[in-house]
Every structure is written in C-alpha cells, then in structure tokens.
C-alpha cells in the first residue's frame, strides 16, 4: 500500500502544478471581467473575514483533479476521528470556494458548491453520531466540529444579509436545514456543559435566521 500511495503522489504532483497554473489564468480572466459582475458582488471575504485561499477554483476545467486528490487523502485516512477532521477540512474548502464564486457573481456554480458543502456537513454529523452510538469518547472531536460548524452558520448568515436575490434561495435551504438540526445535534453530542457555548451560539444564529426569513416574507 505504501508503494501505491507513493505512485499516486508522483502522478498527482505534476497535474496539481498544471491545475494551479490553469487556475491562475482563470483568475486573471475573472479579474479582467470583474466589472461585469459588480451588480452581484457581495464581497464575501470582507463580509465574513473567511480565508478564501483554497487553490484551484471550481470554475477550472481541471477542478476534478482537486476533488480526486481529496478522495485519495480520505481513502488513506483510517482513523475514524481523522476522517471526520478530513471532512471538516473539505467542508471549509467548499465554503471558501462558495465565497470565491459568489464574489465573482457565478451564482449557479456557487449554489452547486454550497450543496457539496451541505453533503460534507451532513456526513460529519452522521459520522459523529455513529461514534457516539459505538460508545466512543467524542468530546474532543465534538468540541472541534461544533465550533467550526457554528462558525460556518455564522458566516452564511452574515452573507445571506448581503447576498443578491439569485443566491439567497440556495443559502436559505442550507440555513433552514441547519436551524432545524444543529442545536439538537450539538445537544446530543456529549455533556451539555462542555458544549454550552456552541449550543447557545447555534440557537442565537437560528433565531437570527428565522427573523431574517420572517422579515423577508413580510416584505
């Protein structure tokens, strides 16, 4: 297996360099056309202070290499908690990619990436629930995951306030799903005293989202 991994790395390395070069050209073209997207630009990075340095863009024709690399990383991760950490990393990459696309005004592609983010978030919750049912101590991984997932919801809630109408539909689905599931999920993880900060913050964000959606319905 060691030799297989080395071979895969050798194969992927030059492709990754090629992909990054292609991505650089793509970003240059995007900057040249920035004025076209001014009406949709929500300046995700300024609105959220979220790190957008995620490498190859989903707009690149070589983006599949990035997803392939992630799949190989995950395949060769054998510890259950490490797998959850990998999913958490991938979910944050998807969220940052979403921000890049939203900043460029590519709403359709951004919505697709947001769906990918939600898939990873759902799998993270499912994996932790399985560990807990197996009587594993999930305190440490739960604390790490809860902090990050709540941060994700906070980021998306802030973006929703400034997002253009075409982007709000996909965001609304993710936020509503989170408001239904996240507080209860956090409460089930472990000792409520350990998770109280994340639980309270999740509930606060839930109320904010509900108020935003209610106000929009009234308008």
KEBASE-553581 format. One line per 10 residues: their letters; for each residue z, x, y of C-alpha. Coordinates in pm, whole numbers, always signed. Layout:
BEGIN
a) Z/X/Y  ...
//
This chain:
BEGIN
xxxxxxxxxx) +0/+0/+0  +73/+295/+230  -285/+417/+197  -423/+69/+259  -223/+47/+582  -348/+389/+697  -706/+288/+622  -669/-34/+820  -526/+156/+1117  -818/+401/+1105
xxxxxxxxxx) -1063/+113/+1102  -893/-81/+1379  -826/+204/+1624  -1185/+264/+1743  -1250/-110/+1752  -945/-159/+1972  -1071/+103/+2219  -1410/-68/+2225  -1242/-403/+2280  -1033/-270/+2569
xxxxxxxxxx) -1344/-128/+2736  -1517/-461/+2695  -1214/-634/+2839  -1220/-403/+3140  -1579/-502/+3209  -1488/-868/+3167  -1201/-840/+3416  -1430/-665/+3665  -1676/-952/+3640  -1394/-1202/+3677
xxxxxxxxxx) -1272/-1032/+3995  -1625/-1033/+4135  -1638/-1409/+4080  -1282/-1479/+4194  -1388/-1687/+4493  -1547/-1941/+4257  -1206/-2016/+4105  -999/-2024/+4425  -955/-2401/+4407  -798/-2377/+4060
xxxxxxxxxx) -599/-2057/+4104  -225/-2122/+4072  -129/-1752/+4087  +66/-1768/+3763  +208/-1418/+3795  +358/-1482/+4139  +482/-1826/+4041  +666/-1701/+3733  +719/-1323/+3757  +600/-1320/+3394
xxxxxxxxxx) +443/-999/+3261  +69/-1050/+3219  -14/-705/+3075  -139/-830/+2741  -457/-629/+2686  -769/-795/+2556  -847/-1131/+2716  -927/-1445/+2514  -1248/-1457/+2716  -1373/-1141/+2546
xxxxxxxxxx) -1617/-1170/+2256  -1402/-909/+2079  -1081/-1109/+2114  -1086/-1178/+1740  -1000/-808/+1686  -674/-860/+1871  -583/-1159/+1655  -688/-964/+1345  -456/-678/+1444  -169/-924/+1493
xxxxxxxxxx) -237/-1072/+1149  -220/-729/+988  +104/-648/+1174  +258/-970/+1049  +132/-921/+692  +300/-581/+669  +629/-711/+810  +851/-804/+516  +1196/-874/+660  +1241/-1244/+747
xxxxxxxxxx) +1407/-1180/+1083  +1148/-918/+1174  +877/-1174/+1101  +1043/-1413/+1345  +1054/-1138/+1605  +682/-1078/+1549  +610/-1447/+1603  +820/-1436/+1920  +617/-1139/+2043  +289/-1317/+1966
xxxxxxxxxx) +407/-1635/+2139  +483/-1439/+2455  +141/-1275/+2440  -18/-1620/+2412  +183/-1745/+2709  +81/-1444/+2918  -283/-1494/+2815  -248/-1855/+2922  -134/-1733/+3261  -429/-1498/+3295
xxxxxxxxxx) -674/-1775/+3214  -505/-2020/+3446  -518/-1767/+3730  -892/-1732/+3669  -946/-2108/+3662  -1056/-2115/+3297  -870/-2437/+3218  -1039/-2521/+2887  -970/-2182/+2731  -618/-2182/+2877
xxxxxxxxxx) -546/-2513/+2702  -664/-2367/+2370  -435/-2067/+2410  -146/-2295/+2503  -199/-2476/+2172  -182/-2138/+1995  +144/-2070/+2177  +288/-2401/+2057  +186/-2321/+1699  +382/-1995/+1711
xxxxxxxxxx) +683/-2165/+1874  +688/-2433/+1602  +673/-2169/+1328  +959/-1975/+1488  +1180/-2282/+1484  +1080/-2364/+1126  +1148/-2009/+1005  +1494/-2002/+1162  +1581/-2342/+1016  +1481/-2209/+670
xxxxxxxxxx) +1705/-1905/+710  +1995/-2124/+814  +1945/-2355/+515  +1944/-2047/+292  +2295/-1971/+423  +2179/-1662/+613  +2360/-1549/+926  +2120/-1641/+1203  +2348/-1579/+1502  +2173/-1265/+1630
xxxxxxxxxx) +1814/-1380/+1586  +1903/-1728/+1715  +2050/-1585/+2033  +1741/-1372/+2093  +1494/-1651/+2018  +1679/-1918/+2215  +1695/-1701/+2525  +1321/-1634/+2512  +1210/-1988/+2424  +1417/-2135/+2704
xxxxxxxxxx) +1261/-1878/+2937  +917/-1992/+2820  +1002/-2353/+2901  +1129/-2250/+3241  +805/-2061/+3307  +589/-2357/+3205  +800/-2599/+3405  +750/-2388/+3718  +377/-2355/+3652  +347/-2732/+3599
xxxxxxxxxx) +464/-2791/+3955  +170/-2590/+4093  -93/-2639/+3822  -423/-2812/+3903  -466/-3157/+3753  -708/-3042/+3478  -440/-2805/+3346  -150/-3048/+3355  -243/-3256/+3052  -204/-2973/+2800
xxxxxxxxxx) +109/-2847/+2974  +259/-3195/+2971  +220/-3222/+2593  +395/-2889/+2534  +675/-2964/+2779  +737/-3313/+2642  +747/-3179/+2286  +995/-2913/+2393  +1215/-3159/+2580  +1234/-3373/+2265
xxxxxxxxxx) +1309/-3089/+2023  +1452/-2784/+2198  +1809/-2886/+2290  +1871/-3032/+1943  +1716/-2728/+1777  +1943/-2494/+1971  +2249/-2702/+1888  +2167/-2687/+1515  +2121/-2312/+1505  +2475/-2186/+1499
xxxxxxxxxx) +2811/-2208/+1674  +2754/-2419/+1990  +2989/-2187/+2180  +2755/-1896/+2112  +2451/-2094/+2224  +2610/-2294/+2506  +2426/-2112/+2786  +2083/-2163/+2628  +2164/-2523/+2533  +2273/-2614/+2885
xxxxxxxxxx) +1970/-2445/+3038  +1737/-2622/+2795  +1892/-2956/+2890  +1856/-2874/+3260  +1487/-2793/+3213  +1447/-3111/+3009  +1585/-3315/+3299  +1360/-3133/+3546  +1052/-3204/+3335  +1148/-3569/+3293
xxxxxxxxx) +1192/-3603/+3669  +856/-3437/+3736  +674/-3664/+3493  +855/-3975/+3619  +769/-3895/+3980  +404/-3846/+3887  +396/-4181/+3708  +532/-4349/+4019  +272/-4192/+4248
//
